[in-house]
Amino acid sequence: MINEPSVDALVRKLGTEENPVSRYELCVLVSKRTRQIIEQMQNVGAGELPNKQKEIVLACQEIMNGKVTGIKD
């Protein structure tokens, strides 16, 4: 279970008052970014992330830090 950043904090980070983001949209964005991280690690031949961090946690941290943003289709 991911405690930091929280789901509510991630939803607030991605959305605005006029255009809020749903938890479903957050889930889709996190899963897409997690798959990208896994593919990048496989291409480079890396075994695992530093400190045995999970890919999904890294994806959530990237969203919280503003490195990844959601784009509505």
HUVENWO-V518139 format. One record per residue. RES is the residue in one small letter. SS is DSSP state (A for helix, B for strand, O for the rest). PHI is phi in radians with two decimals (NA if undefined). OMEGA is omega in whole degrees, -180 to 180 (none if undefined). Layout:
[[RES SS PHI OMEGA] [RES SS PHI OMEGA]]
This chain:
[[m O NA -179] [i O -1.68 180] [n O -1.75 -179] [e O -2.27 -6] [p O -1.30 -178] [s O -1.31 179] [v A -1.06 -180] [d A -1.09 179] [a A -1.15 179] [l A -1.16 179] [v A -1.09 178] [r A -1.13 -178] [k A -1.12 -177] [l A -1.41 -174] [g O -1.77 175] [t O -2.24 177] [e O -1.08 -179] [e O -1.34 -175] [n O -2.35 -177] [p O -1.23 179] [v O -1.83 179] [s O -1.49 177] [r A -1.11 177] [y A -1.09 178] [e A -1.08 177] [l A -1.08 -180] [c A -1.05 179] [v A -1.12 -180] [l A -1.10 180] [v A -1.10 -179] [s A -1.17 178] [k A -1.13 180] [r A -1.16 178] [t A -1.09 177] [r A -1.09 178] [q A -1.08 180] [i A -1.09 179] [i A -1.08 179] [e A -1.09 179] [q A -1.10 179] [m A -1.14 179] [q A -1.18 180] [n A -1.16 -179] [v A -1.44 -178] [g O 1.55 179] [a O -1.33 -179] [g O -1.39 -179] [e O -2.69 -179] [l O -1.33 177] [p A -1.02 180] [n A 1.05 -180] [k A 0.92 179] [q O -1.25 178] [k O -1.45 -178] [e A -1.10 -179] [i A -1.16 178] [v A -1.17 177] [l A -1.08 179] [a A -1.07 179] [c A -1.14 179] [q A -1.16 178] [e A -1.11 178] [i A -1.12 -179] [m A -1.13 -180] [n O -1.46 177] [g O 1.47 180] [k O -1.33 179] [v O -2.21 178] [t O -2.20 179] [g O -1.56 176] [i O -2.12 179] [k O -1.39 179] [d O -1.44 none]]
